[in-house]
Amino acid sequence: MRLTCSVAWIGILLATLSGCAVTPTYVPETQPLEPGRLPAPDVVINIPGLGPCTDAPDRSVHLNSHQPVTVLVHGCKGSAGRFRSLAQLYAFHGQQAVCFSYDDRASLVRSSGELISSLEGLSGQMQNRQLSVLGHSMGGLVARSAVHQAAQAGMAWPGRLRRLVFLGTPHHGAPLER
């Protein structure tokens, strides 16, 4: 009797503790955004790394080339779909947002180089070349590195940045926990 009771309690304890350790399953956001108050698009852009802020397989972006654009850069273990609600809020206010996707396991130099290429391509397709970049967590490090590298290389688009915004970006690293 005691052995059965102890085994049952251990099972309950393990089930309870494992519930805290298991990451909830993410359901991809594949539905298109509601247009909100967005201006009518006049270009369709296909640039590697850039896409709508959904996890839909179609990565083409429909933009109004005469309006500014905000590029959202996700953090570690993120995706474009994680920014869906924020992009929807931008659309509600008539502001354009696109998402940059990258492999967060790749080096910072590689990821920031890919962001440079994407921003250079986007800037070249837009009549209004004012860009804002918002980076979350590791995405902020990628954005900061991209802007620094592009400015050092003499590229034009860093000078046209309206804003470079960081959310929860570990500029000074992360503390070591003991």
Salt bridges, closest charged atoms under 4 A:
GLU29 OE1 - ARG84 NE 3.76
ASP42 OD2 - HIS66 NE2 3.50
ASP103 OD1 - ARG105 NE 2.99
GLU114 OE2 - ARG110 NE 3.14
